[in-house]
Amino acid sequence: FVAPDRPAELGPAGSIGAAVRAGVLDDVVVITPVDVLPAPRARLDALLAALEGHDAARSHRGHPVAVRGSVLRERYRAADPILRDVLDSLACARLPPDDSGVLGDLDTPEDVVAMTGSAPRFLVP
């Protein structure tokens, strides 16, 4: 879900809040930053399994995160709190370290070069 009308300083919280108020959340939501390549399926499966008995589950590095939609609907109905603060207030399961296939943030062109061996290419309309 993309919420282009939310203030940029809200970060992910703005998009989560917009999704809650638009009524588009499922029972379980997996959240990952847009500047991180997708986690492997096995890691996502482990996150979902870790939700058993918890409201949320997170990787030891912080993302990706799996959260029950009911929690997000309750916390983001009227405000856009920082997701980290919401997670810190929950009984949140933490997955043990397993970085196999989990790639780091791609915040700069240098990060892309380090990961792929070549400069990023940008599409310009």
ABEGO torsion letter per residue (X at the ends): XBBAABBAAAEAAAAAAAAAAAGABBABBBBBBAABBBBBAAAAAAAAAAABGBABBBBAAGOBBBBBAAAAAAAAAABBBBAAAAAAABBBBBBBBBABGBBBBBABAAAAAAAAGBBBBBBBX
